[in-house]
Amino acid sequence: MSKSLTKLWLRGLRRLVAGQVDAIRSPKPRAAAKPARVKTTKSKLKPRTAAKATVAPGAAARPAARESRVRPRASAWARGKWARSYHSAPPTAGRFVNHMSYALYMPPKAGPESMPLVVMLHGCKQNADEFAQGTRINLLADRYGFAVLFPEQSKHDHAHRCWRWYDDAGSGGGEAASVVSLVNAVVEQHDLDAERVYVAGMSAGAGLAALLAVRYPHMFAAVGLHSGVVFGEARSAIGAMDVMRRGARSDPVALIDAAVDVRDYPGMPAIIVHGELDSVVTAANAAQLAKQFLRLNGFIDAAGNRRAGEAREEKHPDGVVTDYFKNSRRVVKTSIVRGLGHSWAGGDDTVAFHSSKGPDSAAVMWEFFKHQRRPSEAARGAYVA
């Protein structure tokens, strides 16, 4: 081979080897392309910045932004104090040590008068922080001057944090008694108004709220039930699932008459909110609950016939609202929210089991609660340690 051909061959070989080496080395910078990850992270931050702008004064909040107005903690955006603690309640059956965790929100006190208290009972798979975030009730507490108490079910008592509202004679009754003990302690410790204590709940929390309203009527001035289950039909977890899906097979008025002596019952104003498309707790439960509380307030007789008062129904774009008045006083209010499933209406839909659809349920409930008051003699008797 001539020298010139040899040189050409060597040059080509060098180029070939160099190309193979470059091919082997080229994946390294691609594998180490960390700047691409940084860009992805930055792009995730952009919607959050935009979301904050949507809640600026005068700007309309858009659900597409998916940004919570009250995160990162339950009392953010509010001016008061958010505290977490636990209460040592009296022993119950099978529980000699009975600690109940809770959160308490105290807004800035505007005057010398004692503040009302709203007790909020979360649903399954929720905790106190999420319920406060989803309902935004702390913001209302700032505006109207009431304290908010969030009892919290323990995962040790139920894996999904469900209140056992259906077990009146057992664990559910024990949970109700623990909440009563907690309310007593909080009212006394913070000098709250014992005549204006209200209880509200969502789903399983509504079940426990109904149990508290029925068993401890002298403690609460009114009850709010969102996505709640008819009272008195279920006696077990399996029975509870059936009632949630179908409603009560028995007459709801007969169920409430079997649970309490209506003649001695002091009455209990109730507001009932339910989604028309709720597939977890069918809306039939709302109609049956309404009958039960109409009976407890002396609006209907044992046969379900009206004995006093009047009903006013109004249809709105959000759904159907019915108010029941007795002696010119609203005693029961129902709101069936159009297009709503098993979620808290008018809440923060970045939090599970809350939806932006419908009216603001927390505001609607407070508007109902603020006109109710338990007579002072009954309230003082209920808060004796």
TAFEN-V108902 format. One record per run of one state. SS is the DSSP state (a for helix, b for strand, c for the rest). FROM is the first residue (numbers start at 0). TO is the last residue. If there is no record, write none. Layout:
ss->[SS & SS]
from->[FROM & FROM]
to->[TO & TO]
This chain:
ss->[c & a & c & a & c & a & c & b & c & b & c & b & c & b & c & b & c & a & c & a & c & b & c & a & c & b & c & a & c & b & c & a & c & a & c & b & c & a & c & b & c & b & c & b & c & b & c & b & c & b & c & b & c & a & c & a & c]
from->[0 & 2 & 31 & 33 & 54 & 62 & 65 & 80 & 89 & 91 & 92 & 94 & 95 & 97 & 106 & 115 & 121 & 127 & 135 & 136 & 144 & 145 & 152 & 170 & 189 & 196 & 202 & 203 & 215 & 221 & 226 & 236 & 246 & 251 & 259 & 268 & 275 & 283 & 296 & 299 & 300 & 305 & 306 & 309 & 316 & 318 & 326 & 328 & 337 & 343 & 344 & 353 & 354 & 360 & 369 & 375 & 382]
to->[1 & 30 & 32 & 53 & 61 & 64 & 79 & 88 & 90 & 91 & 93 & 94 & 96 & 105 & 114 & 120 & 126 & 134 & 135 & 143 & 144 & 151 & 169 & 188 & 195 & 201 & 202 & 214 & 220 & 225 & 235 & 245 & 250 & 258 & 267 & 274 & 282 & 295 & 298 & 299 & 304 & 305 & 308 & 315 & 317 & 325 & 327 & 336 & 342 & 343 & 352 & 353 & 359 & 368 & 374 & 381 & 384]
